[in-house]
Amino acid sequence: MGLGPEAINGGTMYMGRSKSRARRKVLNDDDEDYDEDDTGYSRCWFRFRFLGSCLSPKSKVDSSVSGSSSQCDSKSTNDTSKDNSTNDTTSKDNSTNDTSKDQPVPSVLSSSTTSNSESIPSAPKIEEELKIASQLRKFSYNELKLATRNFRPDNLLGEGGFGCVFKGWVNENGSTPVKPGTGLTVAVKTLNHAGLQGHREWLAEINYLGELVHPHLVKLIGYCIEDDQRLLVYEFMARGSLENHLFKRSLPLPWFIRMKIALNAAKGLAFLHEEAERPVIYRDFKTSNILLDVDYNAKLSDFGLAKDGPEGDNTHVSTRVMGTYGYAAPEYVMTGHLTAKSDVYSFGVVLLEMLTGRRSMDKSRPNGEHNLVEWARPYLGERRRFYKLIDPRLEGRFSIKGAQQAVLLAARCLNRDAKIRPLMSEVVEALEPLPNLHDLASSSSYFQAMQTARVGASMNGRNGVIRLQPKNGQLTRSPYRHVQSFQSPKANKP
């Protein structure tokens, strides 16, 4: 669940080894409209029935008294957001074939699963369960209501399985609300009492992020427990989620920023696995849970599904299968045995999404291309064919050497044998130099041949040799025989 302007947590699943039918957890992206203003901040407008589900009866009454709900009522159920951005067209973004959430998943909901039928324990009982870190601030419900301007619809940042997230403003060093645009900008996450996530995830979020502090984990500022209200207060991430930058923007995310984000996210996972006092398995690593600050520094958010890693002689944690379809490691889905290498697999999927510009699951693509990992596997081990995996929207503005190394790293992370996958510290080491490589493909004659190959090549069915269409009566050989000898032009260094 996101904490920035466009942070939407979609497609999370609860899975088990039974053959029960899939159960959808959250809304499709088709139910969301986006609007980006010229300051780089985005707002998302939801139909009134979705906004109402985020607020408890108490908050809805407060909103009606203040008149803020009238702003939602004035919008019809077919209302879409304004589009103030020339580079981010809502109609295109919402039709980018986001079908990953429609995939069927084996599902079992045990009595321990948080759902809309789960009662919320009283505040005194909750206090006993919490391991509240001393640096967290305790907010009253009224303070957060005022900080978000009565949870106004135009302060709505997003919605996930947990609930809605609103933008707000509080005192730099306290809990009192301040005038919008002043003090500390925060993201306030509310508990949706009708949602599939709830008390357990709320507790996990506090107990993990209350203790874990790292530059690449979203900072939890405070919380609210009051009657049946459960709210969390985070730092505001100005550029929203990686998901929206990859899949919902008309302009592609630049190559070097992609590599920076991959490195930051890898550092966050490495900290959880290898540096934290108690090992933590994140269990829900995906593009919507990677949030970006104004400088595109990436931070991991949403620890509702996090789990303590195995300790002592234990090799894994046995648990109910939970995560997001398309990102979960196959051995975890099949056995319920969870290890840190399950996160490594998920990282490989996200890295592949950054390389290709494709979603992990997309049923709108041709047969054989629905599942990103399965489509990409034939190209992962061949240096000559790596270019087929690179997002064509980059138009050659990527490092050839960096792309080759990133593809090989993705292949290691996605190995079917979990034991062969690298540690996240090894992933960090492999990614360290990639943001600084400037051997741009677009500046080489080889890239021109690549583009020609994309359009005119025909594949030999037996040996996979690329043959180009005749040009001036002659056949041109594939440039990938010599791609390793490519020299980086100094003129292209920034």
MIVEX-132681 format. One record per residue (C-alpha): residue number from 1; residue in one letter; x, y, z. Coordinates in steps of 0.5 Angstrom, whole numbers, plus 500, padded with zeros to 3 digits. Each point is the difference from the previous one (the first is absolute). Last residue first. Layout:
BEGIN
{NUM, 'a', {X, Y, Z}};
...
# end
This chain:
BEGIN
{494, 'p', {555, 527, 463}};
{493, 'k', {504, 495, 497}};
{492, 'n', {497, 500, 492}};
{491, 'a', {507, 503, 497}};
{490, 'k', {504, 495, 503}};
{489, 'p', {497, 494, 496}};
{488, 's', {500, 494, 503}};
{487, 'q', {503, 494, 496}};
{486, 'f', {496, 494, 498}};
{485, 's', {505, 494, 500}};
{484, 'q', {494, 496, 503}};
{483, 'v', {495, 501, 495}};
{482, 'h', {504, 497, 494}};
{481, 'r', {496, 494, 498}};
{480, 'y', {494, 504, 502}};
{479, 'p', {501, 504, 494}};
{478, 's', {496, 495, 496}};
{477, 'r', {502, 499, 493}};
{476, 't', {497, 505, 494}};
{475, 'l', {498, 496, 494}};
{474, 'q', {502, 504, 493}};
{473, 'g', {496, 502, 494}};
{472, 'n', {499, 507, 503}};
{471, 'k', {497, 498, 506}};
{470, 'p', {498, 493, 501}};
{469, 'q', {495, 498, 506}};
{468, 'l', {504, 498, 506}};
{467, 'r', {502, 493, 502}};
{466, 'i', {500, 499, 507}};
{465, 'v', {502, 493, 502}};
{464, 'g', {496, 496, 505}};
{463, 'n', {502, 493, 498}};
{462, 'r', {494, 496, 498}};
{461, 'g', {495, 505, 499}};
{460, 'n', {504, 505, 496}};
{459, 'm', {497, 507, 502}};
{458, 's', {499, 505, 495}};
{457, 'a', {502, 507, 502}};
{456, 'g', {497, 506, 496}};
{455, 'v', {498, 505, 506}};
{454, 'r', {504, 498, 506}};
{453, 'a', {506, 498, 496}};
{452, 't', {500, 508, 497}};
{451, 'q', {499, 502, 507}};
{450, 'm', {506, 496, 502}};
{449, 'a', {504, 502, 494}};
{448, 'q', {499, 507, 502}};
{447, 'f', {502, 498, 507}};
{446, 'y', {507, 497, 497}};
{445, 's', {502, 507, 497}};
{444, 's', {500, 503, 507}};
{443, 's', {498, 506, 503}};
{442, 's', {493, 497, 502}};
{441, 'a', {503, 494, 504}};
{440, 'l', {502, 505, 505}};
{439, 'd', {507, 498, 503}};
{438, 'h', {499, 504, 506}};
{437, 'l', {501, 495, 506}};
{436, 'n', {499, 504, 507}};
{435, 'p', {493, 497, 502}};
{434, 'l', {503, 493, 498}};
{433, 'p', {506, 500, 505}};
{432, 'e', {496, 498, 507}};
{431, 'l', {495, 495, 497}};
{430, 'a', {505, 494, 500}};
{429, 'e', {502, 502, 507}};
{428, 'v', {492, 501, 502}};
{427, 'v', {498, 493, 497}};
{426, 'e', {506, 497, 504}};
{425, 's', {497, 503, 507}};
{424, 'm', {493, 498, 498}};
{423, 'l', {503, 492, 500}};
{422, 'p', {501, 497, 493}};
{421, 'r', {495, 495, 498}};
{420, 'i', {503, 493, 499}};
{419, 'k', {496, 497, 506}};
{418, 'a', {493, 502, 498}};
{417, 'd', {501, 496, 494}};
{416, 'r', {495, 503, 494}};
{415, 'n', {505, 505, 499}};
{414, 'l', {497, 507, 500}};
{413, 'c', {505, 504, 504}};
{412, 'r', {506, 497, 495}};
{411, 'a', {496, 502, 494}};
{410, 'a', {498, 507, 503}};
{409, 'l', {508, 501, 501}};
{408, 'l', {502, 497, 493}};
{407, 'v', {494, 505, 497}};
{406, 'a', {503, 506, 504}};
{405, 'q', {507, 498, 498}};
{404, 'q', {498, 501, 493}};
{403, 'a', {497, 506, 501}};
{402, 'g', {505, 503, 503}};
{401, 'k', {505, 498, 495}};
{400, 'i', {496, 503, 494}};
{399, 's', {498, 506, 504}};
{398, 'f', {493, 503, 499}};
{397, 'r', {497, 506, 496}};
{396, 'g', {499, 495, 494}};
{395, 'e', {493, 502, 498}};
{394, 'l', {498, 500, 508}};
{393, 'r', {493, 498, 497}};
{392, 'p', {502, 493, 498}};
{391, 'd', {501, 498, 507}};
{390, 'i', {506, 495, 500}};
{389, 'l', {498, 493, 500}};
{388, 'k', {502, 498, 492}};
{387, 'y', {506, 504, 501}};
{386, 'f', {503, 494, 504}};
{385, 'r', {500, 496, 494}};
{384, 'r', {508, 499, 499}};
{383, 'r', {501, 499, 507}};
{382, 'e', {496, 494, 501}};
{381, 'g', {498, 498, 506}};
{380, 'l', {494, 504, 502}};
{379, 'y', {497, 500, 493}};
{378, 'p', {496, 493, 500}};
{377, 'r', {498, 502, 507}};
{376, 'a', {496, 506, 498}};
{375, 'w', {493, 498, 498}};
{374, 'e', {500, 495, 507}};
{373, 'v', {502, 506, 504}};
{372, 'l', {495, 505, 497}};
{371, 'n', {494, 495, 500}};
{370, 'h', {495, 502, 495}};
{369, 'e', {505, 500, 494}};
{368, 'g', {499, 493, 498}};
{367, 'n', {493, 502, 497}};
{366, 'p', {500, 507, 498}};
{365, 'r', {500, 506, 505}};
{364, 's', {493, 502, 503}};
{363, 'k', {501, 495, 506}};
{362, 'd', {506, 504, 503}};
{361, 'm', {504, 497, 506}};
{360, 's', {506, 502, 502}};
{359, 'r', {499, 507, 497}};
{358, 'r', {504, 502, 494}};
{357, 'g', {505, 506, 500}};
{356, 't', {506, 495, 498}};
{355, 'l', {505, 501, 504}};
{354, 'm', {496, 503, 506}};
{353, 'e', {496, 494, 500}};
{352, 'l', {505, 495, 500}};
{351, 'l', {503, 504, 506}};
{350, 'v', {493, 499, 503}};
{349, 'v', {500, 493, 498}};
{348, 'g', {507, 499, 503}};
{347, 'f', {499, 503, 506}};
{346, 's', {494, 495, 501}};
{345, 'y', {505, 495, 500}};
{344, 'v', {504, 503, 505}};
{343, 'd', {495, 500, 505}};
{342, 's', {498, 493, 499}};
{341, 'k', {508, 499, 501}};
{340, 'a', {499, 503, 507}};
{339, 't', {496, 494, 502}};
{338, 'l', {493, 497, 500}};
{337, 'h', {497, 493, 500}};
{336, 'g', {493, 500, 498}};
{335, 't', {501, 494, 495}};
{334, 'm', {498, 502, 493}};
{333, 'v', {499, 508, 501}};
{332, 'y', {507, 500, 503}};
{331, 'e', {503, 496, 495}};
{330, 'p', {498, 504, 495}};
{329, 'a', {502, 507, 503}};
{328, 'a', {494, 505, 500}};
{327, 'y', {501, 506, 495}};
{326, 'g', {495, 498, 495}};
{325, 'y', {494, 499, 505}};
{324, 't', {501, 505, 506}};
{323, 'g', {502, 497, 507}};
{322, 'm', {497, 495, 505}};
{321, 'v', {501, 493, 501}};
{320, 'r', {499, 498, 507}};
{319, 't', {506, 498, 504}};
{318, 's', {506, 496, 501}};
{317, 'v', {506, 504, 501}};
{316, 'h', {506, 497, 497}};
{315, 't', {507, 497, 501}};
{314, 'n', {500, 499, 507}};
{313, 'd', {506, 499, 504}};
{312, 'g', {500, 506, 504}};
{311, 'e', {495, 506, 497}};
{310, 'p', {495, 500, 494}};
{309, 'g', {498, 507, 498}};
{308, 'd', {495, 504, 504}};
{307, 'k', {494, 501, 495}};
{306, 'a', {498, 506, 496}};
{305, 'l', {493, 500, 497}};
{304, 'g', {498, 507, 503}};
{303, 'f', {506, 503, 499}};
{302, 'd', {498, 505, 495}};
{301, 's', {505, 505, 497}};
{300, 'l', {507, 499, 497}};
{299, 'k', {504, 506, 499}};
{298, 'a', {503, 503, 493}};
{297, 'n', {504, 506, 499}};
{296, 'y', {497, 503, 494}};
{295, 'd', {502, 507, 502}};
{294, 'v', {493, 503, 502}};
{293, 'd', {499, 493, 504}};
{292, 'l', {498, 494, 497}};
{291, 'l', {496, 494, 502}};
{290, 'i', {501, 492, 499}};
{289, 'n', {494, 497, 502}};
{288, 's', {496, 500, 494}};
{287, 't', {506, 497, 496}};
{286, 'k', {500, 494, 504}};
{285, 'f', {503, 497, 506}};
{284, 'd', {495, 497, 504}};
{283, 'r', {503, 494, 505}};
{282, 'y', {505, 505, 504}};
{281, 'i', {504, 495, 503}};
{280, 'v', {503, 502, 506}};
{279, 'p', {506, 498, 504}};
{278, 'r', {501, 503, 507}};
{277, 'e', {505, 505, 502}};
{276, 'a', {499, 502, 493}};
{275, 'e', {506, 500, 495}};
{274, 'e', {500, 494, 496}};
{273, 'h', {493, 499, 498}};
{272, 'l', {496, 506, 501}};
{271, 'f', {506, 504, 498}};
{270, 'a', {501, 497, 494}};
{269, 'l', {493, 501, 498}};
{268, 'g', {501, 508, 501}};
{267, 'k', {507, 499, 496}};
{266, 'a', {496, 497, 495}};
{265, 'a', {495, 505, 499}};
{264, 'n', {505, 506, 500}};
{263, 'l', {504, 496, 494}};
{262, 'a', {494, 499, 496}};
{261, 'i', {498, 507, 501}};
{260, 'k', {507, 502, 498}};
{259, 'm', {499, 496, 494}};
{258, 'r', {493, 502, 498}};
{257, 'i', {503, 507, 500}};
{256, 'f', {506, 499, 496}};
{255, 'w', {495, 497, 495}};
{254, 'p', {495, 506, 499}};
{253, 'l', {493, 498, 502}};
{252, 'p', {496, 500, 494}};
{251, 'l', {495, 506, 498}};
{250, 's', {493, 499, 500}};
{249, 'r', {499, 498, 507}};
{248, 'k', {496, 494, 503}};
{247, 'f', {505, 494, 499}};
{246, 'l', {507, 501, 503}};
{245, 'h', {498, 507, 503}};
{244, 'n', {494, 497, 503}};
{243, 'e', {503, 494, 503}};
{242, 'l', {506, 503, 503}};
{241, 's', {495, 504, 505}};
{240, 'g', {499, 507, 502}};
{239, 'r', {505, 506, 498}};
{238, 'a', {499, 504, 506}};
{237, 'm', {501, 494, 505}};
{236, 'f', {496, 503, 507}};
{235, 'e', {503, 497, 506}};
{234, 'y', {496, 496, 504}};
{233, 'v', {494, 500, 504}};
{232, 'l', {496, 494, 502}};
{231, 'l', {492, 500, 502}};
{230, 'r', {496, 495, 504}};
{229, 'q', {493, 502, 502}};
{228, 'd', {495, 496, 504}};
{227, 'd', {501, 504, 506}};
{226, 'e', {506, 504, 500}};
{225, 'i', {507, 497, 498}};
{224, 'c', {504, 505, 495}};
{223, 'y', {507, 499, 498}};
{222, 'g', {507, 503, 499}};
{221, 'i', {505, 502, 495}};
{220, 'l', {502, 494, 496}};
{219, 'k', {506, 501, 495}};
{218, 'v', {499, 496, 494}};
{217, 'l', {506, 496, 499}};
{216, 'h', {506, 501, 496}};
{215, 'p', {504, 505, 505}};
{214, 'h', {499, 495, 505}};
{213, 'v', {496, 500, 507}};
{212, 'l', {497, 493, 502}};
{211, 'e', {497, 500, 507}};
{210, 'g', {493, 504, 499}};
{209, 'l', {500, 497, 493}};
{208, 'y', {500, 493, 502}};
{207, 'n', {495, 501, 506}};
{206, 'i', {496, 505, 497}};
{205, 'e', {499, 497, 493}};
{204, 'a', {499, 493, 504}};
{203, 'l', {494, 503, 504}};
{202, 'w', {497, 503, 494}};
{201, 'e', {500, 494, 496}};
{200, 'r', {497, 496, 506}};
{199, 'h', {495, 505, 501}};
{198, 'g', {498, 501, 493}};
{197, 'q', {500, 497, 493}};
{196, 'l', {494, 497, 496}};
{195, 'g', {497, 506, 500}};
{194, 'a', {493, 502, 503}};
{193, 'h', {503, 504, 506}};
{192, 'n', {504, 504, 496}};
{191, 'l', {506, 502, 504}};
{190, 't', {503, 507, 499}};
{189, 'k', {507, 502, 497}};
{188, 'v', {502, 507, 501}};
{187, 'a', {505, 502, 496}};
{186, 'v', {504, 506, 503}};
{185, 't', {503, 507, 498}};
{184, 'l', {504, 503, 506}};
{183, 'g', {498, 508, 502}};
{182, 't', {497, 504, 494}};
{181, 'g', {497, 499, 494}};
{180, 'p', {493, 499, 503}};
{179, 'k', {499, 503, 507}};
{178, 'v', {502, 496, 506}};
{177, 'p', {498, 494, 503}};
{176, 't', {503, 499, 507}};
{175, 's', {504, 493, 501}};
{174, 'g', {506, 503, 502}};
{173, 'n', {507, 502, 497}};
{172, 'e', {499, 502, 493}};
{171, 'n', {493, 502, 502}};
{170, 'v', {495, 496, 495}};
{169, 'w', {498, 500, 493}};
{168, 'g', {495, 495, 496}};
{167, 'k', {500, 496, 494}};
{166, 'f', {495, 494, 500}};
{165, 'v', {501, 493, 499}};
{164, 'c', {494, 495, 500}};
{163, 'g', {499, 493, 503}};
{162, 'f', {504, 494, 501}};
{161, 'g', {499, 497, 494}};
{160, 'g', {502, 506, 496}};
{159, 'e', {498, 507, 499}};
{158, 'g', {503, 506, 497}};
{157, 'l', {502, 507, 501}};
{156, 'l', {494, 503, 503}};
{155, 'n', {501, 508, 501}};
{154, 'd', {495, 502, 495}};
{153, 'p', {494, 495, 503}};
{152, 'r', {501, 504, 507}};
{151, 'f', {502, 496, 506}};
{150, 'n', {497, 505, 504}};
{149, 'r', {506, 505, 498}};
{148, 't', {505, 495, 501}};
{147, 'a', {503, 503, 506}};
{146, 'l', {494, 501, 503}};
{145, 'k', {497, 493, 500}};
{144, 'l', {507, 498, 502}};
{143, 'e', {500, 504, 506}};
{142, 'n', {493, 498, 501}};
{141, 'y', {502, 492, 500}};
{140, 's', {505, 502, 506}};
{139, 'f', {507, 499, 498}};
{138, 'k', {506, 496, 503}};
{137, 'r', {507, 501, 498}};
{136, 'l', {505, 495, 498}};
{135, 'q', {507, 501, 503}};
{134, 's', {499, 495, 506}};
{133, 'a', {498, 494, 496}};
{132, 'i', {494, 497, 501}};
{131, 'k', {500, 492, 501}};
{130, 'l', {493, 500, 500}};
{129, 'e', {495, 494, 502}};
{128, 'e', {499, 503, 507}};
{127, 'e', {498, 507, 497}};
{126, 'i', {495, 496, 496}};
{125, 'k', {496, 497, 506}};
{124, 'p', {500, 507, 503}};
{123, 'a', {497, 503, 493}};
{122, 's', {495, 495, 499}};
{121, 'p', {500, 494, 495}};
{120, 'i', {497, 501, 493}};
{119, 's', {496, 494, 498}};
{118, 'e', {501, 496, 494}};
{117, 's', {494, 500, 495}};
{116, 'n', {503, 504, 495}};
{115, 's', {507, 496, 500}};
{114, 't', {506, 499, 504}};
{113, 't', {502, 492, 499}};
{112, 's', {501, 496, 506}};
{111, 's', {493, 496, 499}};
{110, 's', {503, 498, 493}};
{109, 'l', {499, 503, 493}};
{108, 'v', {502, 495, 495}};
{107, 's', {502, 502, 493}};
{106, 'p', {503, 497, 494}};
{105, 'v', {501, 506, 495}};
{104, 'p', {497, 502, 494}};
{103, 'q', {503, 506, 496}};
{102, 'd', {496, 506, 499}};
{101, 'k', {504, 505, 504}};
{100, 's', {506, 499, 495}};
{99, 't', {495, 503, 495}};
{98, 'd', {503, 507, 500}};
{97, 'n', {499, 501, 492}};
{96, 't', {502, 507, 500}};
{95, 's', {493, 503, 500}};
{94, 'n', {500, 504, 506}};
{93, 'd', {507, 503, 498}};
{92, 'k', {497, 502, 493}};
{91, 's', {494, 503, 502}};
{90, 't', {503, 504, 506}};
{89, 't', {505, 503, 495}};
{88, 'd', {507, 501, 504}};
{87, 'n', {505, 505, 496}};
{86, 't', {495, 506, 498}};
{85, 's', {498, 500, 508}};
{84, 'n', {494, 504, 502}};
{83, 'd', {495, 494, 499}};
{82, 'k', {494, 501, 504}};
{81, 's', {498, 493, 503}};
{80, 't', {494, 496, 498}};
{79, 'd', {493, 500, 502}};
{78, 'n', {496, 494, 498}};
{77, 't', {497, 499, 507}};
{76, 's', {498, 507, 500}};
{75, 'k', {504, 505, 504}};
{74, 's', {496, 505, 504}};
{73, 'd', {499, 495, 505}};
{72, 'c', {508, 500, 501}};
{71, 'q', {500, 508, 502}};
{70, 's', {494, 499, 504}};
{69, 's', {504, 495, 504}};
{68, 's', {504, 506, 503}};
{67, 'g', {494, 504, 503}};
{66, 's', {503, 500, 507}};
{65, 'v', {494, 496, 502}};
{64, 's', {500, 495, 495}};
{63, 's', {508, 499, 501}};
{62, 'd', {499, 499, 507}};
{61, 'v', {494, 495, 499}};
{60, 'k', {505, 496, 495}};
{59, 's', {505, 500, 505}};
{58, 'k', {496, 497, 506}};
{57, 'p', {497, 495, 495}};
{56, 's', {507, 497, 498}};
{55, 'l', {503, 503, 494}};
{54, 'c', {503, 496, 494}};
{53, 's', {494, 497, 498}};
{52, 'g', {497, 507, 498}};
{51, 'l', {506, 502, 495}};
{50, 'f', {498, 494, 496}};
{49, 'r', {493, 502, 500}};
{48, 'f', {501, 507, 498}};
{47, 'r', {504, 498, 494}};
{46, 'f', {508, 501, 501}};
{45, 'w', {504, 506, 498}};
{44, 'c', {507, 500, 500}};
{43, 'r', {505, 505, 501}};
{42, 's', {507, 501, 498}};
{41, 'y', {506, 505, 502}};
{40, 'g', {505, 502, 494}};
{39, 't', {499, 507, 502}};
{38, 'd', {496, 501, 493}};
{37, 'd', {494, 496, 502}};
{36, 'e', {499, 492, 499}};
{35, 'd', {493, 497, 500}};
{34, 'y', {499, 493, 500}};
{33, 'd', {493, 496, 500}};
{32, 'e', {499, 493, 503}};
{31, 'd', {495, 495, 499}};
{30, 'd', {504, 497, 494}};
{29, 'd', {506, 499, 505}};
{28, 'n', {496, 494, 502}};
{27, 'l', {497, 500, 508}};
{26, 'v', {503, 496, 505}};
{25, 'k', {500, 493, 503}};
{24, 'r', {497, 495, 494}};
{23, 'r', {499, 493, 503}};
{22, 'a', {502, 494, 496}};
{21, 'r', {496, 494, 500}};
{20, 's', {502, 494, 505}};
{19, 'k', {504, 495, 498}};
{18, 's', {504, 500, 506}};
{17, 'r', {508, 501, 501}};
{16, 'g', {499, 507, 502}};
{15, 'm', {500, 507, 498}};
{14, 'y', {498, 507, 502}};
{13, 'm', {501, 505, 495}};
{12, 't', {502, 507, 498}};
{11, 'g', {498, 503, 494}};
{10, 'g', {501, 507, 501}};
{9, 'n', {503, 505, 505}};
{8, 'i', {499, 507, 497}};
{7, 'a', {505, 505, 501}};
{6, 'e', {499, 506, 495}};
{5, 'p', {501, 506, 505}};
{4, 'g', {505, 496, 505}};
{3, 'l', {499, 496, 506}};
{2, 'g', {498, 493, 496}};
{1, 'm', {497, 494, 502}};
# end
